[in-house]
């Protein structure tokens, strides 16, 4: 079934199938509905999901937030710009691949 621009599997429960929509996880899908909905409930489900920020809007919002952090040169923005872990993870032994792939990135962007 094609719903809100996303192909949702027909053979799964609605709460699980809704997780194929970007921005709807298992918890949100379960909260929206705990069982299969009949066909007349599809419009009600559409109304619930239209009130949420999902798919393209959510992706754009996240990208704008990251661009804002990079623009104001915050610590998190600099970490995003360098392609390194942002949330305080250790980098002395981890994130080696990120360091290798982004070796010249800071000098180019700076």
C-alpha positions as CSV (number, residue, x, y, z in Angstrom):
1,X,0.0,0.0,0.0
2,X,1.3,3.5,-0.9
3,X,0.7,5.9,2.0
4,X,1.9,9.5,2.3
5,X,4.5,8.9,-0.4
6,X,6.0,5.8,1.2
7,X,5.4,2.1,0.3
8,X,4.1,0.4,3.4
9,X,4.2,-3.4,3.5
10,X,0.7,-5.0,3.5
11,X,1.6,-8.2,5.2
12,X,2.7,-6.6,8.5
13,X,0.8,-5.1,11.4
14,X,0.1,-1.4,11.0
15,X,2.2,-0.5,14.1
16,X,5.2,-2.2,12.6
17,X,4.6,-1.2,9.0
18,X,4.4,2.5,10.0
19,X,8.1,2.3,11.0
20,X,9.0,2.4,7.3
21,X,8.0,6.1,7.4
22,X,11.1,8.2,8.3
23,X,10.4,9.8,11.7
24,X,8.0,7.1,13.0
25,X,9.8,4.5,15.2
26,X,8.5,1.4,16.9
27,X,7.3,3.3,19.9
28,X,5.4,5.9,17.9
29,X,4.0,3.2,15.6
30,X,2.7,1.3,18.6
31,X,1.4,4.4,20.2
32,X,-0.6,5.3,17.1
33,X,-2.2,1.9,16.8
34,X,-1.9,-1.4,18.5
35,X,-3.7,-3.5,15.9
36,X,-4.6,-3.6,12.2
37,X,-6.9,-0.8,11.2
38,X,-9.8,-1.4,8.8
39,X,-9.9,0.5,5.5
40,X,-12.2,3.3,6.9
41,X,-9.6,4.2,9.6
42,X,-6.9,5.0,7.0
43,X,-8.1,8.6,6.8
44,X,-8.0,8.9,10.6
45,X,-4.4,7.5,10.5
46,X,-3.5,10.0,7.8
47,X,-4.8,12.8,9.9
48,X,-2.6,11.7,12.9
49,X,0.5,11.5,10.7
50,X,-0.1,14.8,9.0
51,X,0.2,16.5,12.5
52,X,3.7,15.0,12.9
53,X,7.0,16.1,11.3
54,X,7.9,13.2,9.1
55,X,9.8,12.3,5.9
56,X,11.1,15.2,3.9
57,X,10.2,17.9,6.4
58,X,12.1,16.1,9.2
59,X,15.1,15.5,7.0
60,X,15.2,19.2,6.1
61,X,14.7,20.2,9.7
62,X,17.7,18.1,10.8
63,X,19.9,19.3,8.0
64,X,19.0,22.9,8.8
65,X,19.8,22.4,12.5
66,X,23.3,21.0,11.5
67,X,23.9,23.8,9.1
68,X,23.0,26.3,11.7
69,X,25.5,24.7,14.2
70,X,28.2,24.8,11.5
71,X,27.5,28.4,10.6
72,X,27.7,29.7,14.2
73,X,30.9,27.6,14.8
74,X,29.7,25.8,17.8
75,X,31.6,22.8,19.1
76,X,29.0,20.4,17.7
77,X,29.1,22.2,14.4
78,X,32.9,21.9,14.2
79,X,32.6,18.2,14.9
80,X,30.0,17.8,12.2
81,X,32.2,19.7,9.8
82,X,35.2,17.5,10.6
83,X,33.1,14.3,10.3
84,X,34.0,13.3,13.9
85,X,31.7,12.0,16.7
86,X,29.6,14.7,18.1
87,X,28.1,13.4,21.3
88,X,31.3,13.0,23.4
89,X,32.5,9.6,22.2
90,X,36.1,8.8,22.6
91,X,38.3,9.2,19.5
92,X,41.7,8.0,20.6
93,X,40.9,4.4,19.8
94,X,37.5,4.7,18.1
95,X,36.4,6.7,15.0
96,X,39.5,5.7,13.1
97,X,37.7,5.4,9.8
98,X,36.1,8.9,10.3
99,X,39.6,10.3,10.9
100,X,41.1,8.6,7.8
101,X,38.3,9.6,5.5
102,X,38.2,13.2,6.7
103,X,41.9,13.9,7.0
104,X,42.0,16.8,4.5
105,X,38.4,18.0,5.1
106,X,39.2,20.6,7.8
107,X,41.9,22.3,5.7
108,X,39.7,22.5,2.6
109,X,36.6,23.9,4.4
110,X,38.5,26.3,6.7
